[in-house]
Amino acid sequence: MDCNVIQDLLPLYADRCCSDESAALVEEHLTGCAACAAVYESMHKPEMTDVTGTSTDLPYKKELHRIREFRGSILNSVLLIVSFAVITVGVALESATPNDGPRLVNGYWAFTLVIPATGFLLSLTNWFFARFYKSRKRFSTCTMLVVLLFVLGATVWAALHYGFIGGYGFINTVSEGLRFLLIMTWRIYPFGFLLTTVFCAAAKLLSNLYAKMLGKE
């Protein structure tokens, strides 16, 4: 492979931000190219300063930081767009669903799609504070908890709204309460629980990837 291409990949390779395939190509090239190997070695040398006390490694660090920020902003933007799209679809489906009394048809999409997707969207705000976390693990765990806590709180509120104030009216008897809980358990929660699990896992994995892009250990 051309040395110019390899040297363009070296900053990403040194920071472990490239794909496994690209890393394999770089490693294979470095074993047979002394010039590129020397460039790679120079990236790991201690910083040198000139007579003015300015670090000669500063341009490289600025460029590396710019690449990290750019890649992270792309990921964040894509996830924001996808989240908004999923919420929009959920709201459209919910608004087109009539209230069907005891079957609790109205509110189905709010429970199963809008609430989990909104929790994921809100978790992206935690990305702005990634630098304040001591580790990627703590950052990704907290991001996942944002999704989970929002879903739990919003589910309780939605249950009150759709169950007590919506199709059921106020629940006055034990039998009405039990019937409401059975409907919620068998008709609403299974799919909503599945999507909540998916969004929590996605929040943890993607936030970990984002922190890795920023160079956080």
Secondary structure as the mmCIF struct_conf table of DSSP 4:
data_model
#
loop_
_struct_conf.conf_type_id
_struct_conf.id
_struct_conf.beg_label_comp_id
_struct_conf.beg_label_asym_id
_struct_conf.beg_label_seq_id
_struct_conf.end_label_comp_id
_struct_conf.end_label_asym_id
_struct_conf.end_label_seq_id
HELX_RH_AL_P HELX_RH_AL_P1 CYS A 3 ALA A 14
TURN_TY1_P TURN_TY1_P1 ASP A 15 ARG A 16
BEND BEND1 CYS A 18 CYS A 18
HELX_RH_AL_P HELX_RH_AL_P2 ASP A 20 GLY A 32
HELX_RH_AL_P HELX_RH_AL_P3 ALA A 34 SER A 42
TURN_TY1_P TURN_TY1_P2 MET A 43 HIS A 44
BEND BEND2 LYS A 45 LYS A 45
HELX_LH_PP_P HELX_LH_PP_P1 PRO A 46 GLU A 47
STRN STRN1 THR A 49 THR A 49
TURN_TY1_P TURN_TY1_P3 VAL A 51 THR A 52
BEND BEND3 GLY A 53 GLY A 53
STRN STRN2 SER A 55 SER A 55
TURN_TY1_P TURN_TY1_P4 THR A 56 ASP A 57
HELX_RH_AL_P HELX_RH_AL_P4 LEU A 58 SER A 95
TURN_TY1_P TURN_TY1_P5 ALA A 96 ALA A 96
BEND BEND4 THR A 97 THR A 97
HELX_LH_PP_P HELX_LH_PP_P2 PRO A 98 ASN A 99
HELX_RH_3T_P HELX_RH_3T_P1 GLY A 101 ARG A 103
TURN_TY1_P TURN_TY1_P6 ASN A 106 GLY A 107
HELX_RH_AL_P HELX_RH_AL_P5 TYR A 108 TRP A 109
HELX_RH_PI_P HELX_RH_PI_P1 ALA A 110 VAL A 114
HELX_RH_AL_P HELX_RH_AL_P6 ILE A 115 SER A 123
HELX_RH_3T_P HELX_RH_3T_P2 LEU A 124 PHE A 132
BEND BEND5 TYR A 133 LYS A 134
HELX_RH_AL_P HELX_RH_AL_P7 ARG A 136 ALA A 159
HELX_RH_PI_P HELX_RH_PI_P2 LEU A 160 GLY A 166
TURN_TY1_P TURN_TY1_P7 GLY A 167 TYR A 168
BEND BEND6 PHE A 170 PHE A 170
BEND BEND7 THR A 173 THR A 173
HELX_RH_AL_P HELX_RH_AL_P8 VAL A 174 ILE A 183
HELX_RH_PI_P HELX_RH_PI_P3 MET A 184 ILE A 188
HELX_RH_AL_P HELX_RH_AL_P9 TYR A 189 MET A 213
TURN_TY1_P TURN_TY1_P8 LEU A 214 GLY A 215
#
